[in-house]
Amino acid sequence: MENNNIKEPLIRIKKNDDVTPVQKAIVIALAIIASLIVSALFIYFVTKLDPISVYISMFKGAFGTARRTWITIRDSALLLLISVSLAPAFRMRFWNCGAEGQILIGGLSTAAIMIYFGDKVPTFLLIAIMFVVSAICGALWSFLPAVFKAKYNTNETLFTLMMNYVAIQIVEFFVDFWDKKQSHSVGIINMNTEGGWFPKIFNQQYTLNVLIVLVITVFVYIYMRYTKHGYEAAVVGESVATAKYAGINVPRVIRNNVLISGAIAGIAGFVEVSGISHTISKVTAGGRGFTGIIVCWLAKFNPITMVFISSFIVFLSKGASQIASDFGLNEYASNIITGIILFFILSSEFFNNYSISFRKKNKGGNR
């Protein structure tokens, strides 16, 4: 007998499976417009500033001069590379939270080669060696959690997070070993000779950074979308049981894709040390391993989409710093403005995937 006293839920959340790309673009555009309006209200009523001036300042912070533009491109490229490194693992639902450690280990190996061989090996050969070694070291650092996940089904999130802290301590040890003054910093490596530094290409300091990142981004996109191994990773991510039924060697797929993920993160450490900072410390990764998780997730593991999302996040970061400087705002006020914009962008992702409906009133009472 049907129970007429059962109440329907007040709110229903339903997954959308038929949203077109045009509809998604419209939702994102509306979210950006709404974020700018809400941010303008905050700027006007709380900080008493002109919203248009603040937005212009944000743009100048990222693209106001040729140098600022190249720094924005440089930082966007590095964040993109870190985000792309997570894609092969995330596509299998292997939640690699260890990019920070893999970046540090790749950067550490690069710094060691610069210190010991920077003045002994020609620049381009040295860069090739550092590229390969950083990739191997990053892959090896991801190997342990990959093996334990594949063989014992351990929690990869906790495992990779703990590996981050081990990497930090290893970097601290070597920095103290190389630093004779015990200041916990090796300073700028090969400052006089620039041994191991990325050379200028087309008279631009960061051209090689961008070229390396673009090549790897395209490689990962093709690998995930058009190769057998990328297809197997997608099947494992959808259902391990289905993958096993289809004859896919799941442990092998997990190991291979996590090793690729770690190798690319290691290369990101190489780009940071050899192509940007020319030094190594425990803060070399700078939290970008976790920011990369946001970028990768928002892009739904698509490396091409990551190009735009990583650029947008770096733009917000540069803009926040600039408005804090131009208008004397503290870091919290400037971050609130960029946070509002980012919040609306994240919300658009939710509304693109889910729809919300409310319980309709029933004149005859609840069923």
N, C-alpha and C positions, 0 to 999 in steps of 0.2 A: 504494500500500500504506500502511495506517494506521501511523503511528509511535506505538508503545505506550510510548515512553520520555518523551513530552512530559508535563510536570507541570502540573497545574492551579495557578493562582495561590492563594497562601495566603489572601488577602483579596480579596473582590469588593465593589465599591461600585456600587450600582445606583440610578438615578434613580427616584423615586416619582412616578407620574403620577395616582394614584388616591386620594390622601390627602384625606379629607373635612375640612371646617372644624371639626367637633367633635373629630376626631382631632388636628388641629393645636393646638386650644385645650388639649387634655389634655396634649400634649407640652410646651407652653409653661408650663402650670401646674406640671407635674412639675419642669421646669427651675428655676422660681422657688423651689419648695420645696427642691430640692437645693442651690440657691445659698445659701439662708438657713441651711441646716444646715452646709454647708462653711464659710460665713462665721462662723457661731457657734463652730465648732471653732477657727478661726483666732483669733477674738477671745478665747476662753477660754484657750487654751494658749499663745498668743504674747504677747498684750497683757495677760493676766490680768484682764480686765474681764468684767463681766456682759453677755452678749450681748443680753439683753432691754433693758437700760438703753441700750446702744448703738443698737439699732433705734429705741427711743423718741426718742433724741436726733436720729437721722436725720430722723424724721418732724417733730420740732419745728423742725429747721433749715429745712424747706420750708414748714410750715404752722402753726408754733407761735403766731404772732400774725397779726392781720389784715394788717399791713404785709408780713410775710414771705410770706403767701399771695398777695398781689397781686404781689409781686416774682417769685415762682415762676411765676405766670400770665403776667406780662409777659415773662419770659425764655423760657418755653415757647412763647409766641406768636411771638416773634422767631425762635427756632430752627425752628419749624414753617414760617414764611414762607420762610426760606432753603431748607429741605428741599423745600417745594412748588415753589420756583423751579427746582429741578433736574429735576423730574419730566418736563416736556415734552421736554427734551433727552435725558434718560436713557431715556425710552420708545423713542427711536429708536436706542438704543445709541450716542448721541453723548455721550461721557464728559466732561461739562463740569466741569472742576476749577478753573474760574476764578471761582467765586462770590465768593471773597474780594475779588478785584479789582473785580468788578461792584458789590459792596456799597460798597467804598471810593469808587468813582466816583459812585455814587448819593448817598452821604453827603457827598461833597465838593461836589457841585452844590447840595445842600440847605444846607450850611453857608454857601456863597457867597451864596445868596439871603437867608439869615437875616442875614448881615453887612451886605449892601448895601441890603436892602429891609425889614428887620425892623421898622423904625420908620416906614415910609412906606406900607405896604399893610395893610389890615384883616386880622385873624388868619385867618379862614376862607378868604378869597381867597388869602392867602399860602400856606396849607397846600395848597390845591388846585393852585396853581402849582408848589410844591415836589414834590407828588405826581407831576404830569405830567412835569416836567423830570427828576426822578430816574429815572423809568421810561425816558424817552428816552435819557438818558446811559448807563444800564445796558445798554439794548438796543444802543446804538452801540458800547459796549465789547465786546460779544459778536459784533458784526457781522463783524469781521475774521476770527476763527477760523471762523465759520460759512461765510463766502464761500470761504475756502481749502479747507475740508473739502468743500464742495459742488462746487467746480470742480476742485481738484487732489487731493482725497482725502488731505490732510495728516493728521498725527497730532494730533487735537484735544486729547488729554491734555497733551502737551508744550506745545502752542500756548497753551492757556488757562492753564496753570501759569506760563509766562513772562509772560503778560499781567498776572498778579498782581503780579509784581515791578515791572513798569512802573507799575502803578497806585500802588504804595507810594511810588515815587520822585516821582510827580506830586503825591501828597498831601503828601509831605515838602516839596516846593518851595513849595506854596501856604501851608502852615502857617508856614514860615519867612518868606514874603512878608507874611503877615498879622501875624505875631508880631514886634512891634517890639523886644522884649527879647531876641529870639533864644534863647528857652528851649525851642524846639521844641514849643510848645503854645499854642493860641489861647485856652485857658481856657474858661470857661462863656460861651457866646455870648448876648448880650442878657440878662445876669443881672438887671439892674434892671427892664427893660421886659418881659421874657419874650416879645419879638417873635419869632414863628415857632415858639413852643413849642406842643405839643398842649394844648388847653384841657381843663379837668376836665369830665367828663360824668357826671351822677348823683353828683356830689361825689367822683368817683374819678379819679385822675390818669392811669390807664392804660386807661380804658375805650375810648378811640378806637383805641389800639394793637390791642386785641383785636378790635374791630369790623372794622378794615381787614383784619386777617389772616384772620378768618373768612370775609369776603366773597370774598377772593382764593382761599382754599382751596376754597370751594364752586364758584367759577368754574372753577378748574383741573380739579376733579373732573368737572364737567359737560362741560367742553371735551374732556377726554381720553376720557370714557366714551360720550358721546352725540352728538358732532359728527363731521362728515365729516373735518375736519382732524385730529382726535384719532385717528380710525380709520386715516387715512393714515400718521400717525406710527407707529402700532403695526405696520402692515404693513412700513414701512421698517425698523423695528427687528427684525422677524422675518427678513426677507430682502430685500435691495436688489434682487436679480434678480427676485423675485416682484413687487415693487412696480413695477418697470419694465415687466414683462410685463403687469401690470394697467392700465398706462397712467398711473401716478402720476408726476407730475413730482418726482423725488427731490430735485434741488437746491433747488427751491422749498420743499418740505416741510422740508428741513434748515434753510434760512435762516429760515423763518417761526417754527419751533418754538424754535430757538436764540435768536432775537430776543425771543420771549416769555419764555424762561428768563432772559435777561439783564435784561429790563425788570423782572421781579418781584424779582430780586436787587437791582436798583437801588432799588426801592421799600423793600426791607429796610434799605438804607442810610439812606433817608429816615426810616423809623420809628425807627431807632437814634439818629440825630442830632436829629431834631425832637421825638421822643416819649420819649426815654430820657436820653441822656447830655448833649445840648445842646452838644456839642463835636465836634471832628474831629481825628484823629491817624492815624498809620500802623497803630495797633493797634485801630482802631474795629471792624473785622470780628471780631477776637478769636479767630480760628481756627474760627469757627462755620461758615464755608463748607465746611470739611473734615468737621466733625461732621455737617453736613447731608447729606453723601454717605452716611454710615453710616445715618442715619435713612431717607433715600430708598431705599436698597438693602434694608434690613430690611423696609420697608413694601411692597416690590415695586412702587414707583412709585404707590401708592395714597394720595392726599392725606388721605383719612379715617383710614386706618391710621396715618399720620404724626402725627396729633393725639396718639395714645396713646404712641407711641414717643418723640416729642420731649419730652412731659411727663415720661415715665419717666427719660429721660437727665438732664433738668434736676433732677428730684427727687434722683437719685443725686449730682449735683454739689453741690447744696445740703446734702445729708446728709453728704457727705464733709467739707465745710467745718465743719459744726456739730460732728461728733464729734471732729475735730481740736482744736476750741476747747474743748469740754466736758471732754475727757479728757486733754488735753495731748499728744495723739499728733502725730507729725510728719506732713507731707503724704503721705509714702510709705505709712505704715501705713494711714491713712484711705483713700487711693486704692486700696490693695490690697483692702480690704473691698468697695468699690463695684466694683472691677475683677472680683472673683470673681463678683459678681451679674451683671454685664454679660456676662462670659464664658459663663455658663450660658445666658443668654438668646440669645446668638449661636449657641451650640451647638445649641439647640433648633431654630433655623432650618435648620441642616444636617440634623438628623435628621428634620425635616419634609419635606425634599426628597430625601434619599438614605437607603438602607438598606444595612447592612453584613452580609455573610455570610462565614463562614470555610470553608476547604476541609475536606470530610469525609474521615475516614480510610477508606481502601479496603483491606480485608483481602487482596485479591489484588494489591496493589501499586498504584502510581500509574499513571494512564493518560496 
